[in-house]
Amino acid sequence: MKRLSKSASALAGYLRPFFEKNDPASPLGRVISDWCWDNQTLFDVDLSELLATRGKGGIRRRRRVHGKALPKTAWRKLGEFMETCAQKPVASSIILNARMTSEVVGLDDIDTEIFVFIAMTTGERAFTRLISKVLSTRVLETVDIISEMTGIDAANVAERLNNGLLNRLQFIDGVEDRPGIYDLYVPYTVMDAVRSSTGSIDGIERALLGNAARSKLNWSDFDHIARERDFAVQIVRSAIRCQERGVNILLYGAPGVGKTEFAKTLAHRAGCDLFPIAEYDEDGEEPDREERLSSLRIADRLARRRGACVLLFDEMEDVLSGGDISWRKNRRIRQSGSKVHLNRLLEHNESPVIWTTNSVHEFDPAFLRRMTFSIEMKIPPASVRARQWRRLAKKSGVKLSHRRSNELARAHALPPSFANSALRAVAAAGDESDLEFALNAVARPGGSNRMKQPRIKVRSFDLALINPDCDLSLIERRLQQATCPHDVSFCLYGPPGTGKSALAAHLADCLELDILEKRGSDLLSPWVGETEQNIAEAFEEAALEQKLLIIDEAETLFWNRDGATKSWEASMVNEFLVGLERSPVPVVCTTNHLERIDAAALRRFTFKAKLDYLTGDQAAAAFSRFFSQAAPASIKRCGTLTPGDFAVVQKQLRFCEEGKSSPMKIASMLETEAAVKQKGISRIGF
């Protein structure tokens, strides 16, 4: 015996019991003899020489005859050879790594021996052929073979295969136990670790866990959810420090809002590595529910041993796949397999797990209640979106000015993933001028660009072109300070077109907030109590999404209660006043009819500002601004012009013959607009 194969010693150890318990003429004795002849190179032996006999004529070399029983003397010699071979200190790398793999996931001695055995049959084709030959005799079944070769009681083997940890972790597969067929194997993802060339526990951990995910964003990128963000990181740190079980954090929100990136940033902030769970199966395809859950169990055990680890179960809808659908309180619920199984999984995970999903509506409430903490991830506010536009543009190699990034952020309340896709498209095939086109194309298929956009069009705003009755520049400067509180309210009133809505949008820009716009007609309902409910929901939505609430046509909601004849007329105003006083976000109401508004309601506003017609100097400045021409003297004498009039005439000029728009012609068009307005003809305002 010069040089054994690395697996020879282990194979000899598995074969040894058969030589002790079986006769060479038995069906088992015959197939084992044949297998030994076929695989004698594994043991670096010439069986014809090993089993030779000495007679009167000298040494008689034994020839192999397939299917013929060995004489008992030869059978005994072969058994003694296997006994000697089994004692040789030549260890298979599969066996060494399988034992280390068992150690890192915490298998006990019996599970370890069973796992090593199945890993050997998975990694050694010759061994698999031996098992198949033994099964073909119909003398023993799979469980009996494992029992004979490992010395573990057959009943214990059966229980471990069917209901034990090996099965739950999916360290083994093929436990169907079809008579006469050997189906057991170690799945590729686990076998890849067993075949690890490093021969170290670190290498096996890396093969099973994969690489830690790295964050591409900064902690400040999530300032818009600062309270939830800071609370979540304290939960993770405490769970790691105290080794607390059952810590699960849920991140939910529309696709592309940054749930995965936030999970990476959160783990990094907590001083932990983040490991995603089973994003691909052994064929590089999408893993099914059981594959992902088993990967979670494995990763949880590895993370516990490793320490300072957080696991990420992205797209947790996978746990619902294939579940039955039921309805509960007008809500569709998909049963996610065994409720008890999932509930226990959430209660006993030893490392913190971050779960992400696009929607929680189909999850059983009992499942959601077991989350330690939940964060709704929403589209970031305009200020954050602007920073993301600049960062993504730099990464994509697209030149984007600070002003342009702010304009895009204000105009498109879209998740950062859409900005990234549009910038990549522009970098590949266009320039900065194509950004709007690319962004709309990316967002259109899912209707994402038709999200709740303000009806107020975002334009460059010039405070000098409105005529308020107070100094708004002081308020503007205060609003732009980081320490400015947000529980402020404005009532803007004055003639149509004087810039009330534009000023409201400008105030939102000063505070770096998105706009939630509601008209009085949006909130009014013919049903008793529903108007009050709509008003309450508007304030709640603005608070939850941290948006500046604009209520246009405010006089339709809180008119003077002195003339109220119905109880709902008073209750509607009361509901608005309650919402206004409690609102943690800015509220701006605009009206053309201040005289109709309830006096008590007016007192509740922090600021009340009248926006009047432009002065003569302002009208001249507006003329130059809108038409890039010097204003004729007659403009200053027209005392009822508004910014809205200039915007309307500017649109009209697009349809006039070029070269025909002299200053006097434009002034005449403006005077006509002012005269029409004075006659009381209603039109769409500025």
Buried (B, 14 or more C-beta within 10 A) or exposed (E): EEEBBBBBBBBBBBBBBBBEEBEBBBBBBBBBBBBBBBBBEBBEBEBEEBBBEEEEEEEEEBEBEEEEBBBEEBBBBBBEBBBEBBEBEBEBBBBBBBBBBBEBBEBEEBBBBBBBBBBBBBBBEBBBBBBBBBBEBEBBBBBBBBBBBBEBEBEBBBEBBEEBBBBBBBBBBBBEBEEEEBEBBBBEBBBBBBBBEEEEBEBBBBBBBBEBBEBEBEBEBBBBBEEBBEEBBEBBBEBBEEEBBBBBBBBBBBEBBBBBBBBBBBBBBBEBBBBBBBEEBEEEEBBEBBBBBBBBBBBBBBBBBBEBBBBBBBBBBBBBBEBEEEEEEEEEBBBBBEEEEBBEBBEEBBBBBBBBBBEBEBBBEEBBEBBBBBBBBBBBBBBBBBBBBBBBBEEBEBEBEEEBBBBBBBBBBBBBBBBBBBBBBBBEEBEBEBBBEBBBBBBEEEEBBEEEBBEBEBEEBBEEBBBBEEEBEEBBEEBEEEEBEBEBBBBBBBBBBBBBBBBBBBBBBBBBBBBBBBBBEEBBBEEEEEBBEBBBEBBEBBBEBBBBBBBBBBBBBBBBBEEBEEEBBEBBBBBBBBBBEEBEBBBBBBBBEBEBBBEBBBEBBBBBBBBBBBEBEBBBBBBEBBBEEEBBEBBBEBEBBBBBBBBBBBEBBEEEEEEEBEBEBBBBBBBEBBEEBEEEEEEEBB
